[in-house]
């Protein structure tokens, strides 16, 4: 090949295109490995002939463990080699590949649609270091716009048509202009519980807060919070899981498929 012959059949644009393809393929490989830092290898109920479960990790294999430094000085290492504990709250389905079935009270046990993650038992913070989700009684510089419905003092109507309690306070997100939870008093001898705003419907016509995920009696089982003026990430997950589970488990007719 004579000097300069390389440019006879390749130009800069073609070289750049090939370089981009190689870079993009490497990027996909890198991202595909990194997104396997948690959850892999997958749990499987299939076994190998020699005994034990088969390894389900796909291609490429999960990356080697890496330790991350968190903002509070703590560290976390993923992937983790810690063994996955056996969950006694569930039992295998009727056939291979079927979903697991709850053993006891799925809503209280936090399984299936009611499942929650083991998040940090500390409040979620804003960039300024403040608790992100707080009641309006704490965020005194926030208020409900006068042209918007203010559900405080309204009755809470559950999915069975019964009154579960009364709205006493709104919990807001300081990072975003919206309500996160409705604080509900369950009446005499009861306690206050939080209702996620996504599970509630503000009916301005009847001045009621409608929550069809639970029956009135099931409001007593809503997970509690340790402090009346703050909520942790773990508490948020448990509360949302309880209401999410109510969509399926609150009444027997919701458990089975529609068809």
N, C-alpha and C positions, 0 to 999 in steps of 0.2 A: 504494500500500500504506500503510495507516494505521500510525501508531506502535504498535509492540508486536505487529503482525500476524505477525511472524516466529515468535513463540511459539505462534501459533494452530495451526500444523501441524508444528512441530518442538519437541522438548523437549531438555533437557540430556543425557539418556541417549542420544538419537539422535545428537546432535552428538558426544558422546564416542565412540560406536561408529564413526562415519565417520572421526573423527580416528585411531582405532586402526587402521582399515583402511589409511589412508594411511601411517601410521607403519610398519605391518607390511610393506606393499608396498615401502617404501623400504628397510627392513631386509633383505628378501630380495635386493633389487637390490644393496645394498652387500656383503652376504656372498657373493653369487654372483661379484661382481667380485674380491673379496679372495681367494677360493679359487683364482683363476686366476693368482696371482702366480708360481707355479712350474709348469712343464710346458706352458705355452701360448705361442704357437700350437702345436698338435699337429703332429708330423711326419706327412707324408702321402706315399704313393707315387703319388698321382694328380697329373696335370699339367694345365696349362691350355694352350689352343691357341697362345698366344704363347710358350710355353716356361716351364719352371720349375714348381715345385709349387704347388698351390692353398693358400690360407690357410685353416686350420681353427682357428677360435677360438670359434665359437658366439656366443650372445648372453647377456649383454652382452660387449663386448670386454674384454680384460685391462686392468687399471688402469695408470696411468702409473707409471714406476719410483719406488721409495721406498727410501731407505737406512735400515737398522736398525743400532743400536749394540748390540753383543753385550757380555756380562758381562766378557769379557777385554779390552775396549777396541777390538777389531776391528770392522769394519763389513761389512755385506753388502747388496747392492742387488738387488732383485727387482721386477718381471721383469728378467731380464738380456738384453741385446741381443747377447751373445757368440754367434757362430755355433756350431751343433752339429757337432762333428767327425764325420767318416765313420767308422763302426765297421767295421773290417776283420775282426773276429772273427765276423761274421755274413754270410749271403748271403740274398737274397730267396727266399721260398718258391716252390713250384711254380706258383702262380697268384696273381692279384691279390687282395690281402687275406689271403693265407695267412701264418702266422707265419714269422718269420725262422728260418733254420736255422744251427746252429753250423758253422764252417769247420774248426776243429781240435778240441782237447780242451775240451769245454764246461765241465767242472768246474774246470780250471785257468784257463781264459780268463774265467770268471765271466760267462757269458751264459745266457739262458733262466732256468730254475729256479735256476741257480747264480749269478745276477746279484747284485751288491752295489752299494751307493750310495757315492759319493765323500764320505764323512763326514769329520769332522775327525780328524786323526791324533793326537788327545790323549785322555786318559782321561775318561770320564764322571764327574762329580763329584757329591757329595752337597751338601745345603744348607750343611753345615759346611765344605765345601771339601776333603773327603777323597776319595780315589779310591773310586768306588762299588763296583766289582767287584774283589775281592782274594782271594788264597788264605788259608785259615785260618791258615797259618804267619805271615801278616802281621797278621791280625785275631785276636790272641791272646786276646781276651775273648770269642770265639765258640767253640762246640764242637758236636759231634753229640750230640743227646739220647740217653741210654743205651738207651731203648726203641725207637729208630729204627735201621734198618740202616745201618751205616757201610761203604760200598763200598771204602774204602782197603785195598789189598792184594788185591782181587779181580781175576780175569782179565776182560778185555774180549773178548767174542765178537762177531765181525763178521757181516755178512749172509751170508757164505758158510760160516758155521759154524767158521771158523778163529779161533784166538786172536790178536788184534792186539797186545795188550800188557797192562799191569797198571795199575790205578788207583793213583796215588801221592798225590793231593791233591784237595781240594774247593775250588772258587772260589765265594765267596758274595757276595750282594748286601747291602751294609751298610744300604741303604734299605728292604729288604724281607727277611723271615726265610725265605730260600730259597736253594738251590744254583743257580748259573748255569752252571757248567762243571765237568766232571770232567777233571783233569789225568792224562794217560795216558803212561806210559813205554813206548816201543816196543821195549825190550829192548836187547841188546848192540849197540853201535855206533849205536843209534837215538837219537832225541831225544824230548823230551816235547812232546805236543800237547794241545790242549784240545778236549773234546767237549761241545757244548751239551746241557744237561740235557733239552731237549725232544726230542732225537734218541736218548735213551738210556732203557733200561728196567732198573730195579734189580730183579733176580730174587733175592729173599732166600732162596728155597728152594734154589737151586743155588749161591748166593753168586757170581753173575756179573753183569757189566754188559753188557747186550745192545744192540748198535748195528747195526741192519740197514740203515742208509742206505749204508754202504760195505762193500767187501770188505776183508779184512785187509791186502792189499797197498796199497790206496788210502789207508790211514792215513798212509803216508809222505808223501803229497802235501798233507796238511792245512796251510793257511797258518800260518806261524810268528808269534811275537810278539817284539818287540825286547827287552822286559824280562821276567825271570822272575817278577816280582812285581806287574806291572800290565799292563792291556790297554787299548788305545785303542778309540774308537768305530769307526774304520776297520778295525782288526784284528778286532773283533767281527763286523762285517758280512761280511768276507771269509771268516771261519771258518764262520759260519752259512750263507753262500751255498754254500760247498763241500759241506756236509752236505745242504743243501736240494737241490742239483744231483744229489747221489748218489741221491736218491729216483727220479730219472728216468734218469740217465746212467751209474750205476755198473756196470750189466750191460745187455747188448744187449736182453734181453727186456723191460726196463722202458720202453724208448723208444717202442714202438708201442702204440696203444690196445688195451684189453682186448677190444673187439669188432671 
